Amino acid sequence: MKEIKIETTLSVFEDLKELPENIVSLMKQAEEAREKAYAPYSKFLVGVAIQLENGEVITGSNQENASYPSGLCAERTAIYYAGAKYPGVAMKSMAIMAGSTIHKTITPIPPCGACRQAIAEYEVKQDEPIEIYFMGESGKVVKSESLANLLPLVFDKSVL
């Protein structure tokens, strides 16, 4: 038997003031996108902003449906749009802001498992990492240098 040890290193910032200006701007765009979320069932609003290599910023928000599986998370809304509108353009950074309309959310909220898999597809496709910043409505911001930190044993095209 052999053991494999997997370690993840994430950076934690106390608040937005500790981030570089370009990431603060990206996070503010994620906040604006969050305000456009349609989440009447979960009452949990998520906004995402993705900075592309060409300078474009793509935003997305979660969109729910009474038939729950038919909705789509903010991360996948944005990443699929970026892939469709700008094929071949690398995604450099992603900012995620999430929170409940029922109570204040100060815990950093990472992407769900399905979104991690979708982000992984594009990170593998472009063969370079996507920085991911995530937070609640306020408070600490967590930075991952790559999706690989959040999903270390990725399922990708290499196993097909």
BAGUZA-295204 format. One record per residue (C-alpha): residue number from 0; residue in three letters; x, y, z. Coordinates in steps of 0.5 Angstrom, whole numbers. Layout:
N
> NUM, ALA, X, Y, Z
...
end
This chain:
160
> 0, MET, 0, 0, 0
> 1, LYS, 2, 7, -1
> 2, GLU, -1, 13, 2
> 3, ILE, -2, 20, -2
> 4, LYS, -2, 26, 2
> 5, ILE, -6, 32, -1
> 6, GLU, -5, 39, 2
> 7, THR, -8, 45, 0
> 8, THR, -6, 52, 1
> 9, LEU, -10, 58, 1
> 10, SER, -9, 65, 2
> 11, VAL, -14, 69, 7
> 12, PHE, -15, 76, 7
> 13, GLU, -19, 80, 13
> 14, ASP, -23, 84, 8
> 15, LEU, -23, 87, 1
> 16, LYS, -18, 93, 3
> 17, GLU, -12, 88, 3
> 18, LEU, -13, 86, -4
> 19, PRO, -10, 89, -10
> 20, GLU, -15, 94, -14
> 21, ASN, -16, 90, -20
> 22, ILE, -19, 84, -15
> 23, VAL, -23, 89, -11
> 24, SER, -26, 92, -18
> 25, LEU, -27, 84, -20
> 26, MET, -31, 83, -13
> 27, LYS, -35, 89, -14
> 28, GLN, -37, 87, -21
> 29, ALA, -39, 80, -17
> 30, GLU, -43, 84, -12
> 31, GLU, -47, 87, -18
> 32, ALA, -48, 81, -21
> 33, ARG, -51, 78, -14
> 34, GLU, -56, 83, -14
> 35, LYS, -59, 80, -21
> 36, ALA, -59, 73, -18
> 37, TYR, -66, 70, -19
> 38, ALA, -67, 66, -12
> 39, PRO, -74, 66, -10
> 40, TYR, -73, 59, -7
> 41, SER, -66, 58, -4
> 42, LYS, -66, 66, -2
> 43, PHE, -59, 65, -3
> 44, LEU, -56, 70, -8
> 45, VAL, -49, 69, -12
> 46, GLY, -45, 73, -16
> 47, VAL, -39, 72, -20
> 48, ALA, -34, 76, -25
> 49, ILE, -29, 73, -29
> 50, GLN, -23, 77, -32
> 51, LEU, -21, 74, -38
> 52, GLU, -14, 75, -41
> 53, ASN, -17, 80, -47
> 54, GLY, -19, 85, -41
> 55, GLU, -26, 83, -42
> 56, VAL, -30, 82, -35
> 57, ILE, -36, 77, -36
> 58, THR, -41, 76, -30
> 59, GLY, -46, 71, -28
> 60, SER, -51, 70, -22
> 61, ASN, -55, 64, -20
> 62, GLN, -62, 63, -23
> 63, GLU, -67, 58, -20
> 64, ASN, -73, 55, -23
> 65, ALA, -79, 51, -19
> 66, SER, -76, 45, -22
> 67, TYR, -70, 45, -18
> 68, PRO, -65, 41, -22
> 69, SER, -66, 46, -28
> 70, GLY, -63, 52, -25
> 71, LEU, -56, 54, -26
> 72, CYS, -51, 57, -21
> 73, ALA, -47, 63, -22
> 74, GLU, -40, 60, -23
> 75, ARG, -43, 56, -29
> 76, THR, -47, 61, -32
> 77, ALA, -41, 66, -32
> 78, ILE, -36, 61, -34
> 79, TYR, -40, 58, -40
> 80, TYR, -42, 64, -43
> 81, ALA, -35, 66, -43
> 82, GLY, -33, 60, -46
> 83, ALA, -39, 61, -51
> 84, LYS, -37, 68, -53
> 85, TYR, -30, 68, -52
> 86, PRO, -27, 61, -54
> 87, GLY, -20, 60, -54
> 88, VAL, -19, 67, -49
> 89, ALA, -16, 65, -42
> 90, MET, -20, 66, -36
> 91, LYS, -15, 69, -31
> 92, SER, -19, 71, -25
> 93, MET, -26, 69, -22
> 94, ALA, -29, 73, -16
> 95, ILE, -35, 70, -12
> 96, MET, -39, 74, -7
> 97, ALA, -45, 70, -4
> 98, GLY, -50, 71, 1
> 99, SER, -57, 69, 4
> 100, THR, -63, 74, 4
> 101, ILE, -65, 71, 11
> 102, HIS, -59, 72, 15
> 103, LYS, -52, 76, 14
> 104, THR, -47, 71, 11
> 105, ILE, -40, 73, 13
> 106, THR, -37, 66, 12
> 107, PRO, -33, 65, 5
> 108, ILE, -37, 61, 0
> 109, PRO, -33, 57, -5
> 110, PRO, -36, 54, -11
> 111, CYS, -40, 48, -10
> 112, GLY, -38, 41, -13
> 113, ALA, -41, 42, -20
> 114, CYS, -38, 49, -21
> 115, ARG, -31, 46, -19
> 116, GLN, -32, 41, -24
> 117, ALA, -34, 46, -29
> 118, ILE, -28, 51, -28
> 119, ALA, -24, 45, -28
> 120, GLU, -26, 43, -35
> 121, TYR, -23, 50, -37
> 122, GLU, -17, 51, -33
> 123, VAL, -15, 44, -36
> 124, LYS, -17, 46, -43
> 125, GLN, -13, 53, -42
> 126, ASP, -7, 49, -39
> 127, GLU, -6, 55, -34
> 128, PRO, -9, 56, -27
> 129, ILE, -15, 61, -26
> 130, GLU, -15, 65, -19
> 131, ILE, -21, 64, -15
> 132, TYR, -23, 69, -10
> 133, PHE, -29, 68, -6
> 134, MET, -33, 71, 0
> 135, GLY, -39, 72, 4
> 136, GLU, -43, 79, 3
> 137, SER, -37, 82, 7
> 138, GLY, -31, 80, 12
> 139, LYS, -26, 75, 10
> 140, VAL, -24, 73, 3
> 141, VAL, -20, 67, 1
> 142, LYS, -16, 66, -5
> 143, SER, -14, 60, -9
> 144, GLU, -9, 60, -14
> 145, SER, -12, 55, -18
> 146, LEU, -18, 50, -18
> 147, ALA, -13, 45, -17
> 148, ASN, -13, 47, -10
> 149, LEU, -21, 46, -9
> 150, LEU, -21, 40, -13
> 151, PRO, -14, 36, -13
> 152, LEU, -17, 30, -16
> 153, VAL, -20, 32, -22
> 154, PHE, -24, 28, -27
> 155, ASP, -22, 31, -34
> 156, LYS, -21, 29, -41
> 157, SER, -14, 25, -40
> 158, VAL, -18, 19, -37
> 159, LEU, -23, 19, -42
end
